[in-house]
Each structure stands twice: as C-alpha cells, then as structure tokens.
Amino acid sequence: MSSYLSATAAVHARNGAAAIPIHNSEGGASLPVSFDGAHSSGQPHSDSIDHGVTNAPYERRFSPYEFNGGTVLAIAGADFAVIAGDTRLSAGYEILTRDSSKLHALTDKCVIASAGCKTDVDQLRSVLDIKHKVYEHNHRKTMEVTSTAQMLSNTLYYKRFFPYYAFNVLAGVDAEGKGAVYSYDAIGSFERTAVTASGSGQAYLIPLMDNVIDHKNRNDERRELGREEVVEIVKDAFVTAGERDIYTGDSVDIWIITAEGIEKTSFELKKD
C-alpha cells in the first residue's frame, strides 16, 4: 500500500510533466498526462513520430499467391493409369474445407491433378477446358493425351513470368491404349514417366514410388502390377503422407483411367 501511495504522490507532484510512452513500428511517441483536472488534448507529440520515410524505413509486402497444400500422385500401367489427390484445402494451420477435389477430367481419357494455390488451379483448369472446346470445335474430335500434355506445357510456359502457382501431374491413356503419366514444373517443363507425385507430400511419396513402382534398389524380379494392386499402393502411400504432412488428409480421390473411360473411387484418411 505504501508503495502505491508513494507512486501516486509522485505522479501528482509532476502534474502533467510526466508522459506515457507509446511504442509502435514507426518509432516512439509520448502522451502527456495531468491529474489537476485540466483538459488534455490526448494527442502524442507529432515531432517525435518517425513515419518510416527517412530515418527508419520498413518493408511492406504483398503476395498474390497462397499455398493451399495438398498432394497428388499418378501411376501408369500397361493399359490404364491411376491418378489420385487428397481433398484437404488448407491455409497455414487452418483447414478451409475437407472436400475439395484436386482432380479434373479434361477428356474421358485424360485427367489433370493439381495442388498449390486454389485460385490459380481453378484458373488453369478453365483455360485448359476452353482450349479443349476450341480444339473439338475446329477438328471435330477429342484431343489425345499426348497433345494435351504438350498443350499444358505451352500454357504453363506462356505464363512463365507470372506463373500459375500450381503443381500439376497429368494422366491418361494414349492412342495406343497404354497408360501415360506426365510430370511438370511450374513453367511447363515436362516428361513422360511411369510414376510422379507433386504437392506438399511429394517428398514422402517419391521414395516409396521409386521402390514399389519403378523397382529401384531392388534385387527381386520386376513384375507387372494390376489395377487393383496399384490402387492399394496408392491408398498406402496417402496414408503414409497423411501421417507426416499436415496439408494432406481427410480423404483421397482415386480415378482409374482406361480406354473405356474413368472409374472413380475414394478412400478415407485421418481428419486431424
């Protein structure tokens, strides 16, 4: 109590000569106080504030991109292709939705899977859909998966100076009836591979796929995998990614592409 009374007496003795310090990102200021009942303006001394123009410049940032996470995977078979992607859409440590598909059918034999920034992914899908419609109108036929792969590369390269923030894989069945999978970088460089993965869980899937699908670092005889076995491998792979990657989870969409069309299935993952 004595310390409180002494502090109060000291403040009254100063009677407005004291000031309350105000700390902010632009420097410091002071607010005078008075206990004699007189009206105080309550405004800080303007001369003591640095507005960040000369003495203490600071940086302001804006990013047009948002990483919404997610993992996508594609595997090519003898006469089929399997493509999969989880359904979680995140922003930082927040889950925005648990039911956002990362797969999009461009034709009845070609599917694109994209992770990354949701707005850029939606825009890229719209552009590809329009180009497919124009092609069908001009040529009276559906674009083959090999042509779609090149068109996607051209579309991404066209935006190389302000690229789509989308991590894409493309899967389908080519004109010969063989499974085809294509891997892309952000500006359109691509290659045809047996298996590819992209997105936030890529680092967890690629080593597993190298061993199980590409048969790397193994001494046993390599054999051809059927559709059902590949689907089970995809499920196990996404369970593994979901355990380690917070942006992968909820469920995984698995589409099997054949010459007859697309067969769709899903598999539940962890919700946390």
N, C-alpha and C positions, 0 to 999 in steps of 0.2 A: 504493500500500500504506500509506503514511504517513497519508494522509487517512482511510483505512478504520480504522486503529488509533486515530487520534485521535477519530473519531466513536464508536467502540466504548467508548473510555475515558470519553468524555463521558456516554454513556448509563449506564455502570456507576456513574459518580460521582453521578448523580441518583438512582439506586437506587429507582425507583418513583415519584419525584416527577414524572417526565415522564408524558405521556399521549398516546395515539394519537387523533387527531381522527377522528370519524365523521360523514360528511356524508350527509344524507338530505333528503327532500322536506319533512319536518316541522321542520327546523332543524338544529342541530348537537348533538353529544354528544362525550364524551371517555372513553377506555378506559385506565385506569391500567396501567402495565407495571412489572415488577420483575424484576431479574436476580440476586437474592440467594437464590433457591431457595424463598422463601416462597410459599405458595399465594395466588393472587389470584382474586377472585370472577369476574373477567372480565366484569362487568356494567357498562354505562355509567351515569353519574350520572343518575338519573331526573329530578332537578330541572332538568337542562339541556335536556331534550327538550320541545319545544312540539308538542302533539298536534293542532294545527290547529283548536282550539276558540275561542281568544280572540285570540292575538297574530298568528297567520299563517294565516288561513283559506284553504283552497284548494277548488277545484271538482271534483266528481266528476260524470261524465256517463254516461248510458246512452241508446242509440238503438235503438228497436225495428226500424229499417229497415236494410237492406243493399242497396246498389246493385250489382246483378249484371250491369249493362251490356246490350249488345245493341241491334240496330237492326231496325225493322220498316217495311214500305212497302206501300202499297195503291194500285192504279190501276184506275179504272173505264173500261170500254169500252162499245161500243154494246149488245152483248148478252152481255157477260162482265165479270168482274172478276178481276184478278190481285193476289194478296196474297203477301208474302214476308217472311222473317225469317231472320237468321243463327242458327247453332247453338252459338255460344260462350257459356259461362257463366263469369263471372269474379267475383273478389272482390279489389278492389285491383289489385295487379300479379300476382295468381295466377290461373291458368286452372283452374277446378274440373272442367269437363268440356267436351269438344268436340262433344258430340252431344246438345244439349238444345233441342228444338224450341220455338219461340215461337208456333207456330200451333196453333189448337184449333178443330175443327169443332163448331159449336153445332147446326147442322142440315145437311142435304145441299145447302143453297144459301146458307149463311151461315157465315163463319169470322171468328174474332177473333184478332188478333196482339197480343202484349203483351211489352213489355220492362220492366226495372226490377228490383224485389225478387222473387225467385223464389217465396218463400213466399206473398207477397201475390197474385202472379199465380195460383198454384195454388188459393188460397182463392177468388179471384174466379171462376175457371173452375168450381169446384164449386158455388158459389152460382148461377151462370147455368145450369148443367146442371140443377140441381134445379128452378129456376123454369120451364125449358122442359118438363120432365117433368110438372110440375103443370099447365101450360097445355095440353099434349097430352091429359092425363087429363080435364081439365074441358071442353075444346072439341072433342076428337076430330079435331084437325088440327094441322099443324105451324105454328109461329109464322113469320110473314113477316119479312123482313129489316128492314122499316121498323118493325115492332113490336119486334123485337129491339133495334134501335138505341135506341128510347125506353126499353126495359126496362133496358138497360145504363146509360143516363143516370140513371135513377131509382136504380139500385143504387149507383152511384158517389156520387150526391148524398146518399143515406141515410147514407153513411159520411164525410160531409164534415168532421166534427170530429176524426176519426181516419182519414184517407183511405187507401185502398189505394195503396201505392207502386208503381203500375203505369201504364205509358204505353201506351194502347190505340188500335188502329185496327180498324175493322170493315168487312168487305167481303162482298158477296153479289149476288144477282140478285133484283130486286123482283118484284112480282106482274105487272108489265107486261113482264117479260123483259129489263129494262135493267140494266146494271151499276150498283151502288150502293156508294159508299165513304163512311165517316163518320169524322170526326176528333174526338178527345176531349181534354179536360184532366183533371186529377186528380179533380175533384169533379163531373164529369158534364156540363159544358157541351159541346155538340157541334154539328156542322154537316155537311151533305152536300156533298162536294167531288168534283172529278174525280180528284185525287191527294192523298195525305197520307203523311207519314212521322213516325216518333217514335223515341225512344230516344237512345242515345249518339251515333249517327251522323246524327242528323236534320239538323244544320247543313250537312252535306256533301251530302245528298240533295235537300233542298228547292230550292236554287238550280238544280240540274240539272233537276229535275222541272218547275219553273216555265218553263224554256226549252223543254224537249223535249215535255212533255205539255200544259201549259197554253198553250204558244205565246206566252209573254210576251216583249216586247222583240225581236220578230222581224218582218220585213217580207215574208217569203215567204208563200205561200198555205197555210193550215192544211188538213191532210188527216186522214182517219180512219185510225187505226192498228189493225192486225190483232193477233190474239193472239200470233202468233209474234214479231212485231216488238216488242210490249210486253215479252214475256219476255226478249228480247235486251237491251232497255233496262234492265230490272231487273238482269240479270247485270252489265252495265257499271257500273250505279250502285253495286252492292255491292262490286265490285272497287275502285271509287274510294273508298268509305267504309272498306274494309279497309286501304287504304294509309295512311290518316290517323288512324284510330281504333283504339286497341289493344283495345277491347272488342268489335270487330266482326271476325269471321274464321271460319276453319275450313271452313264450307260454308254455303250458303243454301238453305232450303226455299222452293220456288215452287209455289203452288197456283193453278190456273186454275178459276174457278167459273163454271159455265154453268147453263142450265135443266135440263140432263141430269144434272148432278152436279159432282163435284170431280175434277179431274185433277192429280196430284201429280208433281213433278219436283224435282231438286236440282242444285246446281252447286258445285263445289269452289272454296274460296277459299284464301288463304295461311294456313299453320299457325303462323306466328310472330307 
